[in-house]
Amino acid sequence: MSRASIACAGLLALVPACFDPTGTSAESTVGAPTSGDESSSSATTASTTASTAGTGNTATSDPTGASSGDPTGASSGDPTGASSDTDGSTGGSSTASETDPTATDPSTSSGDDGNTSGDSGGPVCAGQCAPDVPGGWQGPVVINEGADADPCPADFPQLVHGDQHAELSPGNATCGCECGDAVGVSCGAVTVQQTNAMCTASQGLADVLQPNVCTFVSNAAGTYAISTPSLQIGGASCDPEATESIPAPTWGRDVRSCSAAIAEGCDGGGCLPSTPDAHQMCIWAAGEAACPPGPWSQQVITYGDLDDDRDCTACSCGTPTGSCGGYVELNNQGCGVIYLGDASPGTCAVQPAASHATYYPEPDASCTPSGGSLVGGVAPTDAITYCCM
């Protein structure tokens, strides 16, 4: 072969090594930090060596720019075409957070404030998380107290107890019993008896004076004793006069309780709307009960009704008792003609001579009352115990 032919063959072998089939010039890749340049440089060196190695062998063109001994165009020992001391990553020190946009930074994870369902992604409580309701109790409810409790608020529209009350006042009840004047009593007759000056011995005749009857007497001037008449009570009586004042009991406060539907969104207890102004959040139980330990500690006992069995016992009057008084009028020359004076029953005194005498009785009788006492009492019923926060 001539020298000219050998020179042409050598030029043909060098052309593939300088040619980049990807369209990128060698100058454009100089200084690039990627590991692909190292592979390209190795491939170029290998190609040049292959084209000049061997005597009497004609080199063939490889469009990949690799040596004829490596079909992948990479240096021997790395089938991927990359140098054995790189991993293909940029800079070699990137972290997962820089390369993975979905990675989670644990320092920014949110906590649990009690108003969410935690990490489950459930609903969030928009109001308040009420504590758990202990066994044996119901609720929660909100209560409103006052002289006239308000209707249920808009956020707690369900009426639970509408007519509960507190501060029972029975009022001042009084009973009395008195007796009227004795009716039907009378006085018996009196006796006018002449006595000695000392009123120790009777002398002469005695005259009997019927009540309200002018009677002839033949009394000379002297000392006379007038007997005490007896009280006549046959058929007599007194009318009872009862007094009774029992006011209706009153309540100092009315209490109304209302509830709302319990929502989700709390780790413990239930989610409820915020407690309205002038209301308390409570649990409740029928009857009078002590509040359970824990946050539900403020006791409010209310009642739905009351029993009022107060009454006054019957008023009655006993048999009349008493005495008879009055006076004896002495007259001369007929009844009421010449007034001589009065003498009192039950006395002994010197009297003038008289021809007539009249006894005017004055009974003094009364009855003893009985009864008219207050019995019974007032007691609240249908108790509800609220225990509030």
C-alpha positions in Angstrom: 0.0 0.0 0.0 1.3 3.4 -0.8 1.9 6.1 1.8 -1.0 8.1 0.5 -3.4 5.2 1.1 -2.1 4.7 4.7 -2.6 8.4 5.4 -6.2 8.3 4.2 -7.0 5.3 6.3 -5.6 7.0 9.4 -7.7 10.1 8.8 -10.9 8.0 8.4 -10.2 6.3 11.8 -9.9 9.7 13.5 -13.1 11.3 12.2 -15.6 9.2 14.4 -13.6 10.1 17.5 -13.9 13.8 16.9 -17.5 13.6 15.7 -20.4 13.9 18.3 -23.6 12.3 16.9 -25.7 14.1 19.5 -25.0 17.5 18.0 -23.1 18.8 20.9 -19.7 20.3 20.2 -16.7 19.5 22.3 -16.3 23.1 23.3 -19.8 23.3 24.7 -19.1 20.5 27.2 -15.8 21.8 28.5 -15.9 22.6 32.2 -19.4 21.0 32.7 -19.7 19.4 36.2 -21.5 16.3 35.0 -19.9 12.9 35.0 -21.0 12.4 31.4 -17.9 14.4 30.3 -15.6 12.0 32.0 -17.3 9.2 30.0 -17.0 11.1 26.7 -13.3 11.8 27.3 -12.6 8.2 28.1 -14.5 7.1 25.0 -12.5 9.5 22.9 -9.2 8.3 24.3 -10.2 4.7 23.8 -11.2 5.4 20.2 -7.9 7.1 19.4 -6.0 4.3 20.9 -8.0 1.7 19.0 -7.4 3.5 15.7 -3.7 3.5 16.1 -3.2 0.2 17.7 -2.5 -2.9 15.7 -0.6 -3.4 12.5 -2.3 -4.2 9.2 -5.8 -3.7 10.7 -8.2 -1.2 9.1 -10.4 0.7 11.6 -14.2 0.9 11.0 -16.5 3.8 11.8 -18.5 3.6 15.1 -21.4 6.1 15.1 -21.6 6.1 18.9 -18.0 7.5 19.2 -17.0 4.4 21.3 -14.2 2.0 20.7 -14.8 -1.0 18.6 -14.4 -3.2 21.7 -17.3 -1.5 23.6 -20.7 -1.6 21.9 -22.1 0.9 24.5 -19.6 3.6 23.8 -18.5 3.6 27.4 -15.1 2.8 28.9 -14.4 -0.8 29.8 -15.6 -1.9 33.2 -18.9 0.2 33.3 -21.7 -1.1 31.1 -23.8 2.1 31.8 -21.4 4.4 30.1 -20.6 6.3 33.4 -17.3 6.4 35.2 -17.0 4.0 38.1 -16.4 6.7 40.7 -19.6 8.8 40.3 -23.3 8.0 41.0 -24.8 10.4 38.4 -26.2 12.8 41.0 -25.4 16.5 41.0 -23.0 17.7 43.7 -23.1 14.3 45.4 -24.5 15.8 48.7 -28.2 16.6 48.0 -30.7 15.6 50.7 -34.1 13.9 50.2 -35.9 17.2 51.1 -34.1 19.0 48.3 -35.0 16.4 45.7 -38.4 15.2 46.8 -41.1 17.9 46.9 -43.5 15.5 48.8 -41.2 15.0 51.7 -42.6 16.1 55.2 -40.6 18.2 57.5 -41.3 16.8 61.0 -40.5 20.1 62.6 -43.6 21.6 61.0 -46.1 18.9 61.9 -49.2 20.3 63.7 -50.1 19.3 67.3 -53.5 18.3 68.7 -55.4 21.1 70.6 -58.3 19.0 71.6 -60.7 20.6 69.1 -59.7 18.3 66.2 -59.8 14.7 65.4 -56.0 14.4 65.5 -54.1 13.0 62.5 -57.1 11.3 61.1 -58.2 14.3 59.0 -61.7 14.3 60.6 -64.0 17.2 61.4 -62.9 20.2 63.5 -65.2 21.4 66.4 -66.3 24.9 65.7 -67.7 25.5 69.2 -66.5 24.0 72.4 -65.5 20.5 73.5 -67.6 19.6 76.6 -66.2 17.1 79.1 -67.5 13.5 79.1 -70.8 13.0 80.9 -70.4 10.6 83.9 -72.5 7.5 84.2 -75.9 8.1 85.6 -76.1 11.7 84.3 -77.5 13.2 81.2 -76.7 16.2 79.0 -74.9 18.4 78.5 -77.6 21.2 78.6 -77.5 24.9 79.1 -79.7 26.4 81.9 -81.0 29.9 82.3 -82.1 31.2 85.7 -84.1 34.2 86.7 -87.4 35.6 87.8 -88.7 34.6 84.4 -86.3 32.3 82.5 -85.7 33.2 78.8 -86.7 30.9 76.0 -84.2 28.4 74.5 -81.4 30.2 72.6 -81.0 29.6 68.9 -77.9 27.4 69.3 -79.6 25.2 71.9 -83.1 25.0 70.5 -84.3 21.7 72.1 -86.3 22.3 75.3 -85.4 19.8 78.0 -87.1 21.1 81.2 -89.4 24.1 80.8 -91.0 24.5 84.2 -88.3 24.0 86.8 -88.1 26.3 89.8 -86.0 27.1 92.9 -86.2 29.1 96.1 -89.6 28.0 97.3 -91.3 30.5 99.6 -94.5 29.1 101.3 -95.5 32.5 102.7 -96.8 33.2 106.2 -99.8 31.0 106.9 -101.9 31.7 110.0 -104.9 30.2 111.6 -107.1 31.4 114.5 -110.2 30.5 116.5 -112.3 32.7 118.7 -115.8 32.4 120.2 -118.6 34.9 119.9 -120.8 36.0 122.8 -122.7 33.4 124.7 -126.2 33.1 123.5 -129.0 31.6 125.7 -127.5 32.2 129.1 -129.5 33.6 132.0 -129.5 34.3 135.7 -131.6 32.8 138.4 -133.5 34.5 141.1 -132.0 36.4 144.1 -133.1 36.3 147.7 -133.4 39.4 149.9 -132.9 38.3 153.5 -133.0 40.5 156.6 -130.1 39.8 159.0 -128.5 41.1 162.1 -126.2 44.0 162.0 -123.2 41.7 161.6 -124.8 39.8 158.7 -124.3 36.6 160.6 -127.8 35.5 161.2 -131.1 35.7 159.3 -134.0 37.5 160.8 -137.6 37.6 159.6 -138.9 36.5 156.2 -137.0 36.3 152.9 -138.2 37.7 149.6 -137.4 36.0 146.3 -136.9 38.3 143.4 -137.2 36.8 139.9 -135.1 38.5 137.3 -136.7 41.7 135.8 -139.8 41.3 137.9 -141.0 44.0 140.3 -141.8 42.2 143.5 -143.6 43.4 146.7 -141.5 43.3 149.7 -142.2 44.3 153.3 -138.7 45.3 154.3 -138.3 47.7 157.1 -135.2 49.6 157.4 -132.4 47.4 158.4 -129.6 45.2 157.3 -130.3 42.9 154.3 -128.2 40.3 152.6 -128.8 39.7 148.8 -127.8 36.3 147.5 -125.8 35.6 144.4 -127.9 34.2 141.5 -126.8 31.2 139.6 -125.9 31.3 135.9 -128.4 29.4 133.8 -126.7 27.8 130.7 -129.3 25.3 129.5 -129.2 25.5 125.7 -126.6 28.2 125.7 -123.7 28.3 123.3 -121.1 30.5 121.6 -120.6 30.7 117.9 -117.0 29.8 116.7 -115.2 32.5 114.7 -112.4 31.0 112.7 -109.7 33.0 110.9 -107.5 31.4 108.2 -104.8 32.9 106.0 -102.9 30.5 103.8 -101.1 32.3 100.9 -100.2 30.4 97.7 -96.5 29.4 97.7 -94.2 31.2 95.3 -90.9 30.5 93.6 -88.0 32.9 93.7 -86.4 31.6 90.4 -87.5 29.9 87.3 -85.1 27.6 85.5 -85.2 26.4 81.9 -82.8 23.9 80.3 -82.1 23.4 76.6 -79.9 21.2 74.6 -78.3 21.0 71.1 -77.2 18.1 68.9 -73.7 16.9 69.8 -71.3 17.0 66.9 -67.9 15.3 66.2 -64.6 17.0 66.3 -63.4 16.5 69.9 -60.9 13.9 71.2 -63.0 13.6 74.3 -66.6 14.5 75.2 -68.8 16.1 72.6 -68.7 19.2 70.4 -71.3 21.8 71.2 -72.0 25.4 70.4 -70.4 28.0 72.7 -72.4 28.7 75.9 -74.7 31.7 75.4 -74.6 34.7 77.7 -76.5 34.3 81.0 -76.4 30.5 80.7 -74.5 27.7 82.3 -73.3 24.4 80.8 -74.5 21.6 82.9 -75.3 17.9 83.2 -78.4 16.7 85.0 -80.1 13.8 86.9 -83.6 13.2 88.3 -83.9 13.7 92.0 -81.7 15.4 94.5 -78.1 14.2 94.1 -74.5 15.1 94.9 -72.4 16.3 92.0 -69.8 13.9 90.6 -66.1 14.6 91.0 -64.5 16.5 88.1 -65.4 19.6 86.2 -69.2 19.3 86.7 -69.1 20.6 90.3 -71.6 23.5 90.7 -74.8 22.1 92.1 -78.2 23.7 91.2 -81.3 21.8 92.5 -84.6 22.7 90.9 -88.2 21.4 91.3 -91.0 20.9 88.9 -93.9 21.1 91.3 -94.9 21.2 95.0 -97.2 19.7 97.5 -99.1 22.1 99.7 -101.3 20.3 102.3 -101.5 23.2 104.8 -104.8 23.6 106.6 -106.4 24.9 109.7 -108.0 22.6 112.2 -111.7 23.1 112.9 -112.7 25.9 115.3 -115.2 25.1 118.0 -116.4 26.5 121.3 -117.0 24.8 124.6 -120.0 25.2 127.0 -120.4 28.8 128.3 -119.1 29.5 131.8 -119.3 32.6 134.0 -121.3 34.3 136.6 -124.3 36.6 137.1 -124.1 40.1 138.3 -126.5 42.9 138.1 -128.3 44.9 140.8 -131.5 45.1 142.9 -133.5 48.3 142.7 -135.4 49.3 145.8 -138.6 51.4 145.6 -141.3 52.7 147.9 -145.0 53.1 147.3 -144.9 51.0 144.2 -142.4 50.0 141.5 -140.5 52.8 140.1 -142.2 55.5 142.2 -139.7 56.5 144.7 -136.2 55.3 144.0 -134.3 54.4 147.1 -131.1 53.0 145.7 -129.5 49.9 144.4 -128.1 46.8 146.1 -125.7 44.4 144.6 -126.2 40.6 144.6 -123.8 38.8 147.0 -123.7 41.7 149.4 -125.0 42.4 152.9 -125.6 46.0 153.9 -127.9 48.4 155.6 -130.9 49.2 153.4 -133.7 51.7 153.7 -137.3 50.5 154.2 -138.8 49.5 150.9 -142.1 48.3 149.6 -140.9 46.9 146.2 -137.7 45.5 144.7 -136.7 44.5 141.2 -133.6 42.4 140.2 -132.0 43.4 136.9 -129.6 40.5 136.0 -126.3 40.9 134.1 -124.9 37.5 133.1 -121.2 37.4 132.3 -120.4 34.2 130.3 -118.1 33.1 127.6 -116.9 30.0 125.8 -113.4 28.6 125.5 -112.3 28.1 121.8 -110.5 25.1 120.5 -108.9 24.3 117.2 -107.8 26.8 114.6 -104.2 25.5 114.5 -102.1 25.3 111.3 -101.2 21.8 110.2 -99.4 20.4 107.2 -96.7 22.1 105.2 -95.3 22.8 101.7 -92.7 20.5 100.1 -91.1 20.8 96.6 -91.4 17.8 94.3 -90.1 16.5 91.0 -86.5 17.5 91.7 -83.8 17.9 89.1 -80.2 18.2 90.0 -78.0 20.2 87.6 -74.2 20.1 88.0 -72.6 22.9 86.1 -69.1 23.9 85.0 
